[in-house]
Amino acid sequence: MSRLSVVAIIRDAYLFSIHHLGAVIGLIWVPMLLSTVMGFFTFQRYYNDLIDALATGNAASLGPSILMMLGYLVAALLLYAVMLVSVVQLALGTRQGGAVFHFSFGALEWRMFRALAGLVGLGILLMLTVIVIGNPLLTLLGGGHVGEAQAGYLLMLALYGLLVAVAPRFLMLLPAVAAAETAPPLRRCWSLSAGNFWRLLAVLMAIFLPVLLIASVAETLLAGPAPALNTSSDKMLMLSGLMRARQVLPLMSGLSFLFSPVLIALFCSASVSAWRVLNGETEAANGLIIPPP
C-alpha cells in the first residue's frame, strides 16, 4: 500500500495550475458560463419563492422552484463532466494545449457524469440516514436537558462529520479514475485510497481553502459588510439571511465564474497526481511516494 506525499501532490497541483491556467480557461469557459448563468436564474427564482413562502406561509408555492433546482443540478453535473474530462486529459498528457472553444460530450463525459451523480446520490443517502437515525434521538434530547436548537446543531455536526469522513476517499480520486480507468469509479476510488484518508483530506484542504478564502475576502470587499440581521424571531432571521443572499447573488455568480478555472485546475491535477502514485505509475524516486516502513 503506497502512502502519498502531501507536499509533493500539492506542489504539482499548483505548478500545473500556474503553467496551464490559460489552457484550462480555454477548455472550460463555455460550459462554465452556461452553468453560471443557469445557476444564477435558478437560485434567484428559488430565493424569491422561498422568501414569498416564508412571508405568506404557503410552502406549496416552492414546488416549481424545487423542480427547477433539481433540473439545474442534473445540468450542472453534465457540464462539470465536460469540464473535468478535458482538464484531466490535459493533466494526464493525453490532450495537448487548450482550445478557444471546447464543448464535447462522449463516452468519457457520460462516464464522468454517472460518477458525479453517484457521488451526489451517496451524499444524499448519507444525509437521509443521519436524519432518519437522528430524529428520534433529537426528540429525546430536545425533551431533556438539551434544547431543541442545540439538538439540531448536534444533528448538523453529525451530518457534516459523516460527509467529511467519507468525502476524501471518494472525491479526491474521482476525476482521474473516471477519465482514465474503466472500473466502477466509486468502488475503485474507495479501494485505491485505502490508508490515505488524512493525506487526501490535507490535499483537498490545501487546494480548496486558500482559493475559497480569497474569494470570500473579495466578496466582502466588493459587497460591503452585511447589514444587521433581524433577530426578533427565527422567521425574521431567515428572511434577512435570504434577502442578503439574493442581494449578493450576482456578485457571487461572477466570482464563482472567475475562480472556477483555478479550482478545477488544482483539483484535476491533484487528482491525477494522487491517482498515478496509488496506481503505481510514479516511482518513489520522484518524491511522490513515501515507502512504507
Secondary structure in CASP SS format (residue, H / E / C, confidence):
PFRMAT SS
TARGET T0000
AUTHOR 0000-0000-0000
METHOD secondary structure of the structure
MODEL  1
M C 1.00
S C 1.00
R E 1.00
L E 1.00
S C 1.00
V H 1.00
V H 1.00
A H 1.00
I H 1.00
I H 1.00
R H 1.00
D H 1.00
A H 1.00
Y H 1.00
L H 1.00
F H 1.00
S H 1.00
I H 1.00
H H 1.00
H H 1.00
L H 1.00
G H 1.00
A H 1.00
V H 1.00
I H 1.00
G H 1.00
L H 1.00
I H 1.00
W H 1.00
V H 1.00
P H 1.00
M H 1.00
L H 1.00
L H 1.00
S H 1.00
T H 1.00
V H 1.00
M H 1.00
G H 1.00
F H 1.00
F H 1.00
T H 1.00
F H 1.00
Q H 1.00
R H 1.00
Y H 1.00
Y H 1.00
N H 1.00
D H 1.00
L H 1.00
I H 1.00
D H 1.00
A H 1.00
L H 1.00
A H 1.00
T H 1.00
G C 1.00
N C 1.00
A H 1.00
A H 1.00
S H 1.00
L H 1.00
G H 1.00
P H 1.00
S H 1.00
I H 1.00
L H 1.00
M H 1.00
M H 1.00
L H 1.00
G H 1.00
Y H 1.00
L H 1.00
V H 1.00
A H 1.00
A H 1.00
L H 1.00
L H 1.00
L H 1.00
Y H 1.00
A H 1.00
V H 1.00
M H 1.00
L H 1.00
V H 1.00
S H 1.00
V H 1.00
V H 1.00
Q H 1.00
L H 1.00
A H 1.00
L H 1.00
G C 1.00
T C 1.00
R C 1.00
Q C 1.00
G C 1.00
G C 1.00
A C 1.00
V C 1.00
F C 1.00
H C 1.00
F C 1.00
S C 1.00
F C 1.00
G C 1.00
A H 1.00
L H 1.00
E H 1.00
W H 1.00
R H 1.00
M H 1.00
F H 1.00
R H 1.00
A H 1.00
L H 1.00
A H 1.00
G H 1.00
L H 1.00
V H 1.00
G H 1.00
L H 1.00
G H 1.00
I H 1.00
L H 1.00
L H 1.00
M H 1.00
L H 1.00
T H 1.00
V H 1.00
I H 1.00
V H 1.00
I H 1.00
G H 1.00
N H 1.00
P H 1.00
L H 1.00
L H 1.00
T H 1.00
L H 1.00
L H 1.00
G H 1.00
G C 1.00
G C 1.00
H C 1.00
V C 1.00
G C 1.00
E H 1.00
A H 1.00
Q H 1.00
A H 1.00
G H 1.00
Y H 1.00
L H 1.00
L H 1.00
M H 1.00
L H 1.00
A H 1.00
L H 1.00
Y H 1.00
G H 1.00
L H 1.00
L H 1.00
V H 1.00
A H 1.00
V H 1.00
A H 1.00
P H 1.00
R H 1.00
F H 1.00
L H 1.00
M C 1.00
L C 1.00
L H 1.00
P H 1.00
A H 1.00
V H 1.00
A H 1.00
A H 1.00
A H 1.00
E C 1.00
T C 1.00
A C 1.00
P C 1.00
P H 1.00
L H 1.00
R H 1.00
R H 1.00
C H 1.00
W H 1.00
S H 1.00
L H 1.00
S C 1.00
A C 1.00
G C 1.00
N C 1.00
F H 1.00
W H 1.00
R H 1.00
L H 1.00
L H 1.00
A H 1.00
V H 1.00
L H 1.00
M H 1.00
A H 1.00
I H 1.00
F H 1.00
L H 1.00
P H 1.00
V H 1.00
L H 1.00
L H 1.00
I H 1.00
A H 1.00
S H 1.00
V H 1.00
A H 1.00
E H 1.00
T H 1.00
L H 1.00
L H 1.00
A H 1.00
G C 1.00
P C 1.00
A C 1.00
P C 1.00
A C 1.00
L C 1.00
N C 1.00
T C 1.00
S C 1.00
S C 1.00
D H 1.00
K H 1.00
M H 1.00
L H 1.00
M H 1.00
L H 1.00
S H 1.00
G H 1.00
L H 1.00
M H 1.00
R H 1.00
A H 1.00
R H 1.00
Q H 1.00
V H 1.00
L H 1.00
P H 1.00
L H 1.00
M H 1.00
S H 1.00
G H 1.00
L H 1.00
S H 1.00
F H 1.00
L H 1.00
F H 1.00
S H 1.00
P H 1.00
V H 1.00
L H 1.00
I H 1.00
A H 1.00
L H 1.00
F H 1.00
C H 1.00
S H 1.00
A H 1.00
S H 1.00
V H 1.00
S H 1.00
A H 1.00
W H 1.00
R H 1.00
V H 1.00
L H 1.00
N C 1.00
G C 1.00
E C 1.00
T C 1.00
E C 1.00
A H 1.00
A H 1.00
N H 1.00
G C 1.00
L C 1.00
I E 1.00
I E 1.00
P C 1.00
P C 1.00
P C 1.00
END
